[in-house]
Amino acid sequence: MFTLFSTCPTRQLRKDYNLLMERAHFVRDKGNISRYILLLVQAEKVWEIIEVLESGGAP
């Protein structure tokens, strides 16, 4: 009954990941490769946290 109010712990992290990837592709298209790489690294770190949380482990 109260599952409506429960939140998925990875929901916000997935939104952050998707936003980082969108930004990375945007700056890549503009030619800023160094910023693109930095955003990809940040996105990968977020993805690693998501994988740990979904596997049931502690970060």
SERO-4910 file (N, C-alpha, C, O; in steps of 0.05 Angstrom, whole numbers):
BEGIN
 pado doro    nc1    nc2    nc3   cac1   cac2   cac3    cc1    cc2    cc3    oc1    oc2    oc3
  Met    A     16    -24      0      0      0      0     17     25      0     11     45    -13
  Phe    A     39     25     15     56     48     17     79     48     -3     97     64     -1
  Thr    A     78     30    -22    100     29    -42     99     54    -60    118     60    -73
  Leu    A     76     67    -60     74     92    -75     93    113    -65    104    129    -80
  Phe    A     98    113    -38    115    133    -26    144    125    -23    161    141    -16
  Ser    A    150    100    -27    177     91    -25    192     99    -51    181    100    -73
  Thr    A    218    105    -47    233    114    -70    255     94    -76    266     80    -58
  Cys    A    262     92   -101    283     75   -110    310     89   -104    313    112   -112
  Pro    A    329     76    -90    354     90    -83    370     98   -108    387    116   -106
  Thr    A    366     85   -130    382     92   -153    368    110   -173    379    118   -194
  Arg    A    344    118   -166    329    135   -185    343    161   -191    346    168   -214
  Gln    A    351    176   -170    364    201   -175    392    198   -187    400    214   -204
  Leu    A    405    176   -180    431    171   -192    429    166   -222    446    174   -237
  Arg    A    408    151   -230    404    147   -258    398    173   -273    407    177   -296
  Lys    A    383    190   -260    378    216   -273    404    232   -276    409    245   -296
  Asp    A    420    231   -255    446    245   -256    464    234   -278    477    248   -293
  Tyr    A    464    207   -280    480    194   -300    471    202   -328    487    210   -345
  Asn    A    445    202   -333    434    209   -359    440    238   -366    447    245   -388
  Leu    A    438    256   -346    445    284   -350    474    288   -357    481    303   -375
  Leu    A    492    274   -343    520    276   -349    526    266   -377    543    278   -391
  Met    A    513    244   -385    518    234   -412    508    253   -433    521    256   -454
  Glu    A    485    265   -428    474    285   -448    493    309   -450    499    318   -472
  Arg    A    503    318   -428    522    341   -428    548    333   -443    559    348   -458
  Ala    A    557    308   -438    581    299   -450    578    298   -481    596    307   -495
  His    A    556    288   -490    552    287   -519    549    315   -531    557    320   -554
  Phe    A    537    333   -516    534    360   -526    561    374   -529    566    386   -550
  Val    A    578    372   -509    604    385   -511    622    371   -531    639    384   -543
  Arg    A    618    345   -535    634    331   -556    626    342   -583    644    346   -600
  Asp    A    600    346   -587    591    357   -613    602    385   -618    605    393   -641
  Lys    A    606    400   -596    617    427   -598    647    427   -602    659    448   -607
  Gly    A    660    404   -598    689    401   -603    706    403   -578    731    404   -580
  Asn    A    694    404   -554    709    406   -530    715    378   -519    700    368   -501
  Ile    A    735    366   -529    741    338   -522    750    335   -493    743    315   -480
  Ser    A    765    354   -483    775    351   -455    751    352   -435    751    336   -416
  Arg    A    732    369   -440    708    371   -423    692    345   -426    680    335   -407
  Tyr    A    691    335   -450    676    310   -456    687    287   -440    672    271   -428
  Ile    A    713    285   -439    726    263   -424    721    266   -394    715    246   -381
  Leu    A    722    291   -384    716    295   -355    687    287   -348    683    275   -328
  Leu    A    669    294   -365    641    287   -360    637    257   -362    621    245   -347
  Leu    A    651    244   -381    649    214   -383    659    201   -357    648    181   -348
  Val    A    681    211   -347    693    200   -322    673    203   -299    669    184   -284
  Gln    A    661    226   -297    641    231   -276    617    212   -279    607    201   -260
  Ala    A    608    208   -304    585    191   -309    593    162   -302    576    147   -291
  Glu    A    617    153   -308    625    126   -301    626    122   -271    619    100   -262
  Lys    A    634    142   -256    634    140   -227    606    136   -216    601    120   -198
  Val    A    587    152   -227    559    149   -219    549    122   -226    535    109   -210
  Trp    A    556    112   -250    547     85   -258    558     63   -240    543     44   -234
  Glu    A    582     66   -231    594     46   -213    578     46   -187    574     24   -175
  Ile    A    570     69   -177    555     70   -152    528     57   -156    518     43   -139
  Ile    A    515     62   -179    490     49   -185    493     19   -185    476      5   -173
  Glu    A    513      8   -198    517    -20   -199    522    -32   -171    511    -54   -165
  Val    A    536    -18   -154    541    -28   -127    515    -29   -111    509    -48    -98
  Leu    A    499     -7   -114    474     -6    -99    454    -28   -109    440    -40    -93
  Glu    A    454    -32   -135    435    -52   -146    444    -81   -140    427    -99   -139
  Ser    A    470    -85   -136    479   -112   -129    476   -117    -99    480   -140    -90
  Gly    A    468    -97    -84    463   -101    -55    487    -96    -38    485   -100    -13
  Gly    A    509    -87    -49    533    -81    -33    533    -52    -23    517    -36    -31
  Ala    A    552    -47     -6    555    -20      4    576     -6    -12    596    -18    -20
  Pro    A    572     20    -18    592     35    -35    618     39    -21    637     51    -33
***
